[in-house]
Amino acid sequence: MSAHTASRRANFIEISWPIVRATVFAGAGYFAAAFGVAAIRHGSYMDQVSIVFGFALGLVGWLLGGGALEAWVLPWFGHENTWNEGHGITRFFRYNTDHKVIGVQYMWAAGFAFFAAGMIAMGMRAELFTPQLDFFTNRAWYNTAMSIHGSLMLFSVSVVAIVGGFGNYFVPLLVGADDMVFPQVNGISWWFVLPGIMALLLSPLLGGFETGWTGYAPLATTDEAGQLFYYLGVFSLGISSMLTGVNVIATAVYMRAPGLTWNRLPMFVWAMIVTSVLNVLWVPVIGVDMMMGVMDRVVPTAFFGAKGFPLLWQDLFWLFGHPEVYIIMLTSWGLWLEIIPVFTRKTLFGYRWAVIGFVVIALLSGTVWVHHMFTAVSAARLIPFMTDTEIISIPTGFIYLSVLGTLFQGRVRLTTPMLFALFSALNFLIGGGTGIFLADVPSDFQLQDTFFVVAHFHYTILGGMIFAWFAGIYYWFPKFSGRMYNEFWGKFHAWWMMVFFNLTFFTMFISGLNGMNRRIATYLPDLTRLNQFTSINAWAFGAGFFVALVNLLVSAYRGERAPANPWGGKTLEWATTSPPPHENFETIPIVRGDFYSYGDVEEPEMGVFPNPSLSPHQHTTGDD
Amino acid sequence: MPAPVTYEKLTARQVRMYWGGFWLLVLSESMIFVTVFAVRFLMAYANVAPDVDKLLGGLVTLIFVLSVAPARGAVNEIRKGNNDRAAGGLLATALRGTLAFAGVIVDFFTEKIPAASRFGESYFLAAGYHALHIVIGLVVLYALYSSARKGRFSVDNHWSVEAGVVFWNFVVILYIILYAIYFWV
C-alpha cells in the first residue's frame, strides 16, 4: 500500500490524524474510567484509584486509536485488517509494521524525551547557578524537575534510543533478514513508549514526585500523587522494552541469513542479543516493583510504608536497575566495535574475547545491585557485592582490549562517527574508573549522595551512551536517510560536545569532593564558583545539540545522495541501497566470510567498495 | 455465503521461530511470578492467613483444571483443520475460564484477609497479577473462538490456536502454584 503513493507529499492532517485519534481515544478512555470508578466508589475522579484505572483504560484507548483497532483487535476476531500503514513521512506517526519505520519512531520518541529532559536539566543548572532558591518557586518543584529529568533520561532515552531505535532498524539488516519475527508485536511495542514519556512529563499535574528516578520508599509513599504517574509510566515503558527484547532475540536466533554463523555475527547484534536477554529477564522484576508501589497507594497495602519494608523496593529496583546500566552500555560497546574497525581498516581485535566480555558482563550484572545501597544494608552484604562489582571491570576490560587492539597501528580516519566512538570510549573510561571509588565501600561511604556520584553516572551514561548514540546516528545516517550529513558540522558538534561535556561534568567531581550534595536546590556559598562554572558549560553543552539537529535536518532534505556503502563497511546493511527497500534486500544475501577482516583486501574507494563477504547468488526461499 | 478465507500457509521455519519467540515471552512472564512468589516468602515467610477461603480457591482451581481438556481437544481438532469443532472446544475453555475469573473476582471482594497485612499484601499482589493474565488469556481465547467460527484456521496455519492454548495452560499452571503456596503452604 505504501510504495505506490510514496511520491505524493503528505499534508499535516494525514501525518497527524493517527496520533490525534490515539490522543482522543486515550483521553476518552482515561476520563471514562476515572469518572466511572469515581461514581462507583463515590470518590473523586482525581483520587488515586480513579487515576490508576484512568491510566489503564487510557492506555488501551491510546493503543486502539493508534491503529491497534484495525490492525490487531478486529483481525483477531476474524475481520480483515483494514489499517493503512501510510506512505512517506506519515508512516512514522502511525502504527506500522516495518522494522525500519519502527526504528525511526523509537528514535524520534527518544529524541523528544531527550530534548524535554535536557531542557529540564538546563533549568536545574539555572537553579544551581546561585546557592539560594531563586529559579524554582520551591524545593519540591526543583526535586520534581530533577526526578522527571532522571526518569525520562534513564527510562525513555538511554534504554530506548539505541536498543529501540538502532536495535529495531539494524538488527534485521545486520542479520540479512527482511523483518523481525513478530512485526505486529513490534509495531505495537512502540506505542507503549509515548504514554510512558507523557505520564512522566505530565506528573506535575498531579503534584509531581520528588524521589528522583529511583523512586525510593518510604519517601515515595508520602509523596504527591504524581508518584503514580512515575510508577505507571515506567511500567508502560517496561512493556515496550520487554516486547522489543523478545523480538530481537528471536530475530537474531531464527532469521540469520545463510552462512551467518554465530562466530560471524556482527558485534552490534551480539550486544543487542545480550541486552535483550537482560531486558526479558529483569524488566518484569521492576514491573512488579512498580505495581507494588501502585498498590501501596490505591489498595492500600503496606509494602514500603512506615510499617513495611522500604529496602525491598530498593532491592527489586536495583535488581533491574543495575542490569539496566548494562542494557544501556552493552549496545554502546557494540556500536564502538562496529564503527572502529570500519574507520581503522583493521581486523577487529579479539572478536571472541569481546563477545565473551558481553556475556560475562550480562551474567555478572545481576549479582552486583547492592552496591547502590551500601549505606542502607547490613554489613554482611558489603564485601560480597563490593567484590562482585569490582570483578565486573574484568570483562569490561576485554572490550577495551578489543578497542585498543583494533586501533593499534590502524589507519584511522577521523570521521564524525569515529570521533564520537573514541570520545565515548574515553568518557566511559573516566566513568568506569571513578566507579571503582563508588564500588569500594569505604570511599563510597564518603562519596555517596554527592555530585561525585552525579558526575560518575553522567560520564557513563551521557558520556558513554549518548556519545555512542550520536556515533551511531552519524554512522548510519546515510543508510536511513539516503543522504550524507555535513562532515564539518558533524565534527564541530563532536568536538563541541566533548569539550563542554568534560568541562561540565569533570567540575562536578570536584564539587562533589568538596561536599556538594545531589538532589538539593540550595548549597553552601563556598561552592558557588564551581557551580557557576558547571552551569555555564552545561548551557553551552546543551546548545551544541542544536548544531546537530540543524545539520541532520538540513542534510536529510538537502544533503548529497548517499551511496549504498559510503564508509566501506562490510556488514550486511551496507550491501543494500540507502535507504533500504521495504523488504531490505532484493535477494536474501549469503554470507561467505568474516565481516571484520580487513588488511587482506584492497583499500576501498569510497562508495564503490565491492563486498567480498557477499555473493550475488539468489537464495531460493527463506524456507527450509 | 462465500467460502471462508483461511490465513496464509505458514512455513516450517516460521512456525519454529514463532515458537521460539513465544517461549521467550513465557520466560519473561514467568520472571514476574518468580518475583511475586519470592516477595511472598520474603514478606510473610511460609505463613498463611487462617481465614483464606480454601474452598472458593479450590473451586476456582478445579474449574481451571477442567478448562484444560477442551482446550487440548480444540488443538487436536484444529490440527485436522476442523474449525467448527475447534471453535466448540475454545468456547468451552473460554466459558470455564470466565467462570473461574468470576470466582477470582468474588474472592477479591469477600476475602477477609486485611490488605495491609504481610500475608494479605503479597496475596493480593499475586492474585492481581494473575487476574491480569486471566483477562489476557480470555481475550485470546474468545478471539481464537471468533476466528475459528469464521473458518480462518487450516491444517497449514493454526499456530495461533496452539500458542493461545499453551498460554492458557500457563495461566492455569500459575493458578495451581498460586493456590498451593498462598492457601496451603
Interface residues (C-beta under 8 A of the other chain):
Chain A: W76 F77 G78 V181 F182 M242 G245 V246 N247 I249 A250 V253 Y254 M255 V280 L281 W282 V283 P284 V285 G287 V288 M291 M292 M295 V299 P300 T301 A302 F303 K307 F309 L312 L316 G622 D623 D624
Chain B: T11 A12 R13 R16 M17 Y18 G20 G21 L24 L25 L27 S28 E29 M31 I32 T35 V36 V39 L42 M43 A115 A116 S117 G120 E121 F124 L125 G128 Y129 Y142 A143 S146 S147 R149 K150 R152
